[in-house]
């Protein structure tokens, strides 16, 4: 029965990881904190059980059913909890999380994959320390953060841009020079993402880019970015992003050109026609609803 419980715990770890990613995509911050704590407790229990068995010279629990290294789950749980706490404004709690995944080298039996994960989370800890500094208004670290993004893994580009935009909006700073540093890379993004986390980052960077331009009175550019965000969130089936970006367009629609309004209306018409394909007995002819048999 104890063996069964251990196997169930391994399955729970995989499941909790998937749920945590989904809650991040849906921006359910409070739920993320709860699930991240459960994931951390589960992987900690599994790790400590194996350490105890090794000390007693007993067979270790088989972790082969885990999709990633044990170190990954320690780091991932605290990264996701830290993100959620940051979004809720608890910066002190976020720093506590960063401290927990900044150095995971204390673990035994990591292996090559585990060592790589330890290095990755150490890099994330450095990045997210910059994030907190910027959100707290310490804009003097921005040049250093820009250089960090240039030198970091490619996956850090969108989270980095999001941080720059969030800090600028919150602290009323102009960061045009920093955004220009990454203009070529951002323009090269095609939005072909499959993982929910990557979709979330891609759509959020468009939302914040539009918001930043609105805040600085650049309505034409902001509305063009908003239209692109609507197209991409619809394409990627990101309802959370679509709602936020649509609210932006509607709020500032009085500043839209005739062409921008026509594009917005055409997009919504296309969406409506697609939705009605699944409805029986009704068809949209472009201007009105028609009953069909």
LUMVO-938446 format. One record per residue (C-alpha): residue number from 1; y negated, z, x. Coordinates in steps of 0.25 Angstrom, whole numbers. Layout:
<rec NUM,<Y,Z,X>>
...
//
This chain:
<rec 1,<0,0,0>>
<rec 2,<-9,3,12>>
<rec 3,<-7,-11,18>>
<rec 4,<-10,-17,4>>
<rec 5,<-23,-10,4>>
<rec 6,<-27,-15,18>>
<rec 7,<-24,-29,14>>
<rec 8,<-32,-27,2>>
<rec 9,<-43,-22,10>>
<rec 10,<-43,-35,19>>
<rec 11,<-44,-43,6>>
<rec 12,<-55,-35,1>>
<rec 13,<-63,-38,15>>
<rec 14,<-61,-53,13>>
<rec 15,<-65,-52,-2>>
<rec 16,<-77,-42,1>>
<rec 17,<-82,-52,11>>
<rec 18,<-82,-64,1>>
<rec 19,<-89,-55,-10>>
<rec 20,<-100,-51,0>>
<rec 21,<-103,-65,3>>
<rec 22,<-104,-69,-12>>
<rec 23,<-113,-57,-15>>
<rec 24,<-122,-61,-3>>
<rec 25,<-123,-75,-9>>
<rec 26,<-127,-69,-23>>
<rec 27,<-136,-60,-16>>
<rec 28,<-130,-47,-22>>
<rec 29,<-135,-38,-12>>
<rec 30,<-131,-24,-17>>
<rec 31,<-117,-29,-20>>
<rec 32,<-116,-35,-5>>
<rec 33,<-119,-21,0>>
<rec 34,<-108,-15,-8>>
<rec 35,<-98,-26,-4>>
<rec 36,<-102,-26,11>>
<rec 37,<-99,-11,11>>
<rec 38,<-85,-13,5>>
<rec 39,<-82,-24,15>>
<rec 40,<-87,-15,27>>
<rec 41,<-79,-3,22>>
<rec 42,<-66,-12,20>>
<rec 43,<-67,-19,34>>
<rec 44,<-70,-5,40>>
<rec 45,<-58,1,34>>
<rec 46,<-49,-11,38>>
<rec 47,<-54,-10,53>>
<rec 48,<-53,5,54>>
<rec 49,<-38,4,48>>
<rec 50,<-35,-6,59>>
<rec 51,<-41,3,70>>
<rec 52,<-33,15,64>>
<rec 53,<-20,7,64>>
<rec 54,<-22,2,78>>
<rec 55,<-25,17,83>>
<rec 56,<-11,21,77>>
<rec 57,<-5,8,82>>
<rec 58,<-2,3,68>>
<rec 59,<-2,-12,64>>
<rec 60,<-16,-16,61>>
<rec 61,<-20,-21,47>>
<rec 62,<-20,-36,47>>
<rec 63,<-34,-41,46>>
<rec 64,<-29,-56,46>>
<rec 65,<-33,-57,31>>
<rec 66,<-48,-55,34>>
<rec 67,<-56,-68,35>>
<rec 68,<-64,-63,47>>
<rec 69,<-64,-52,58>>
<rec 70,<-65,-38,54>>
<rec 71,<-78,-37,62>>
<rec 72,<-84,-48,53>>
<rec 73,<-82,-40,40>>
<rec 74,<-89,-28,47>>
<rec 75,<-101,-36,50>>
<rec 76,<-101,-45,38>>
<rec 77,<-101,-33,28>>
<rec 78,<-113,-27,35>>
<rec 79,<-120,-40,37>>
<rec 80,<-119,-42,22>>
<rec 81,<-123,-28,18>>
<rec 82,<-135,-29,27>>
<rec 83,<-139,-42,21>>
<rec 84,<-138,-36,7>>
<rec 85,<-146,-23,11>>
<rec 86,<-157,-32,18>>
<rec 87,<-159,-40,5>>
<rec 88,<-160,-26,-3>>
<rec 89,<-171,-22,7>>
<rec 90,<-162,-11,14>>
<rec 91,<-166,-15,29>>
<rec 92,<-161,-2,34>>
<rec 93,<-147,-4,28>>
<rec 94,<-147,-18,33>>
<rec 95,<-149,-13,47>>
<rec 96,<-138,-3,46>>
<rec 97,<-129,-15,42>>
<rec 98,<-134,-23,54>>
<rec 99,<-130,-11,63>>
<rec 100,<-116,-11,58>>
<rec 101,<-113,-26,61>>
<rec 102,<-122,-27,74>>
<rec 103,<-111,-23,83>>
<rec 104,<-97,-24,78>>
<rec 105,<-91,-24,92>>
<rec 106,<-85,-10,90>>
<rec 107,<-73,-16,82>>
<rec 108,<-60,-17,89>>
<rec 109,<-50,-29,88>>
<rec 110,<-61,-39,84>>
<rec 111,<-55,-52,91>>
<rec 112,<-63,-64,93>>
<rec 113,<-67,-66,79>>
<rec 114,<-72,-52,77>>
<rec 115,<-80,-52,90>>
<rec 116,<-87,-65,85>>
<rec 117,<-90,-58,72>>
<rec 118,<-96,-46,80>>
<rec 119,<-105,-55,87>>
<rec 120,<-109,-62,75>>
<rec 121,<-113,-49,67>>
<rec 122,<-120,-45,80>>
<rec 123,<-129,-57,79>>
<rec 124,<-131,-55,64>>
<rec 125,<-135,-41,67>>
<rec 126,<-146,-46,76>>
<rec 127,<-150,-56,66>>
<rec 128,<-151,-47,54>>
<rec 129,<-159,-37,62>>
<rec 130,<-170,-48,64>>
<rec 131,<-168,-50,49>>
<rec 132,<-172,-36,46>>
<rec 133,<-183,-35,56>>
<rec 134,<-189,-48,49>>
<rec 135,<-188,-43,35>>
<rec 136,<-195,-30,39>>
<rec 137,<-206,-38,44>>
<rec 138,<-204,-38,59>>
<rec 139,<-208,-53,60>>
<rec 140,<-210,-51,75>>
<rec 141,<-195,-53,76>>
<rec 142,<-195,-67,69>>
<rec 143,<-196,-75,82>>
<rec 144,<-184,-68,88>>
<rec 145,<-177,-70,75>>
<rec 146,<-180,-85,75>>
<rec 147,<-174,-86,89>>
<rec 148,<-162,-78,85>>
<rec 149,<-159,-88,73>>
<rec 150,<-160,-99,83>>
<rec 151,<-150,-93,92>>
<rec 152,<-141,-88,81>>
<rec 153,<-129,-94,74>>
<rec 154,<-133,-105,64>>
<rec 155,<-129,-96,52>>
<rec 156,<-141,-87,55>>
<rec 157,<-151,-98,52>>
<rec 158,<-152,-96,37>>
<rec 159,<-151,-81,37>>
<rec 160,<-162,-82,48>>
<rec 161,<-171,-91,40>>
<rec 162,<-169,-82,28>>
<rec 163,<-173,-70,36>>
<rec 164,<-185,-77,41>>
<rec 165,<-189,-81,27>>
<rec 166,<-187,-67,21>>
<rec 167,<-195,-60,31>>
<rec 168,<-206,-70,30>>
<rec 169,<-207,-69,15>>
<rec 170,<-205,-54,15>>
<rec 171,<-215,-51,26>>
<rec 172,<-225,-62,22>>
<rec 173,<-224,-69,36>>
<rec 174,<-225,-84,39>>
<rec 175,<-212,-89,46>>
<rec 176,<-214,-104,46>>
<rec 177,<-212,-105,61>>
<rec 178,<-199,-98,61>>
<rec 179,<-194,-107,49>>
<rec 180,<-198,-119,57>>
<rec 181,<-189,-115,68>>
<rec 182,<-177,-118,60>>
<rec 183,<-183,-129,51>>
<rec 184,<-173,-140,57>>
<rec 185,<-161,-131,55>>
<rec 186,<-165,-127,41>>
<rec 187,<-167,-141,37>>
<rec 188,<-154,-145,43>>
<rec 189,<-147,-136,33>>
<rec 190,<-139,-143,22>>
<rec 191,<-135,-132,13>>
<rec 192,<-120,-135,14>>
<rec 193,<-115,-121,13>>
<rec 194,<-102,-116,7>>
<rec 195,<-103,-101,10>>
<rec 196,<-111,-93,0>>
<rec 197,<-118,-85,11>>
<rec 198,<-123,-98,18>>
<rec 199,<-127,-103,4>>
<rec 200,<-135,-90,2>>
<rec 201,<-142,-92,15>>
<rec 202,<-145,-106,13>>
<rec 203,<-151,-105,-1>>
<rec 204,<-159,-92,3>>
<rec 205,<-166,-99,15>>
<rec 206,<-171,-110,5>>
<rec 207,<-175,-99,-5>>
<rec 208,<-183,-91,5>>
<rec 209,<-189,-103,12>>
<rec 210,<-194,-107,-2>>
<rec 211,<-199,-93,-4>>
<rec 212,<-206,-93,9>>
<rec 213,<-213,-106,7>>
<rec 214,<-217,-101,-7>>
<rec 215,<-223,-89,-1>>
<rec 216,<-231,-97,8>>
<rec 217,<-237,-106,-2>>
<rec 218,<-229,-118,2>>
<rec 219,<-224,-122,-12>>
<rec 220,<-220,-136,-10>>
<rec 221,<-211,-133,2>>
<rec 222,<-206,-121,-6>>
<rec 223,<-202,-128,-18>>
<rec 224,<-195,-139,-10>>
<rec 225,<-187,-128,-3>>
<rec 226,<-184,-122,-17>>
<rec 227,<-179,-135,-23>>
<rec 228,<-170,-137,-11>>
<rec 229,<-165,-123,-13>>
<rec 230,<-162,-126,-27>>
<rec 231,<-154,-138,-24>>
<rec 232,<-146,-131,-13>>
<rec 233,<-143,-119,-21>>
<rec 234,<-139,-127,-32>>
<rec 235,<-130,-136,-23>>
<rec 236,<-124,-123,-16>>
<rec 237,<-122,-116,-30>>
<rec 238,<-131,-105,-26>>
<rec 239,<-136,-99,-39>>
<rec 240,<-142,-87,-32>>
<rec 241,<-151,-96,-24>>
<rec 242,<-154,-106,-35>>
<rec 243,<-160,-95,-44>>
<rec 244,<-169,-89,-33>>
<rec 245,<-174,-103,-28>>
<rec 246,<-175,-108,-43>>
<rec 247,<-184,-96,-46>>
<rec 248,<-193,-100,-34>>
<rec 249,<-195,-114,-39>>
<rec 250,<-198,-110,-53>>
<rec 251,<-208,-100,-49>>
<rec 252,<-216,-109,-40>>
<rec 253,<-213,-122,-48>>
<rec 254,<-228,-123,-51>>
<rec 255,<-230,-127,-37>>
<rec 256,<-219,-138,-37>>
<rec 257,<-223,-153,-37>>
<rec 258,<-218,-162,-47>>
<rec 259,<-207,-167,-38>>
<rec 260,<-202,-153,-35>>
<rec 261,<-202,-150,-50>>
<rec 262,<-194,-163,-53>>
<rec 263,<-184,-159,-42>>
<rec 264,<-182,-145,-48>>
<rec 265,<-180,-151,-62>>
<rec 266,<-170,-161,-57>>
<rec 267,<-162,-151,-50>>
<rec 268,<-161,-142,-62>>
<rec 269,<-158,-154,-71>>
<rec 270,<-146,-157,-61>>
<rec 271,<-141,-143,-62>>
<rec 272,<-142,-143,-77>>
<rec 273,<-134,-156,-78>>
<rec 274,<-124,-150,-69>>
<rec 275,<-122,-138,-77>>
<rec 276,<-121,-145,-90>>
<rec 277,<-110,-153,-85>>
<rec 278,<-101,-141,-88>>
<rec 279,<-107,-139,-102>>
<rec 280,<-100,-145,-113>>
<rec 281,<-107,-152,-124>>
<rec 282,<-121,-153,-118>>
<rec 283,<-127,-163,-108>>
<rec 284,<-141,-164,-101>>
<rec 285,<-147,-177,-102>>
<rec 286,<-158,-174,-92>>
<rec 287,<-168,-169,-102>>
<rec 288,<-160,-162,-113>>
<rec 289,<-147,-157,-117>>
<rec 290,<-137,-167,-125>>
<rec 291,<-125,-162,-133>>
<rec 292,<-112,-170,-129>>
<rec 293,<-98,-170,-135>>
//
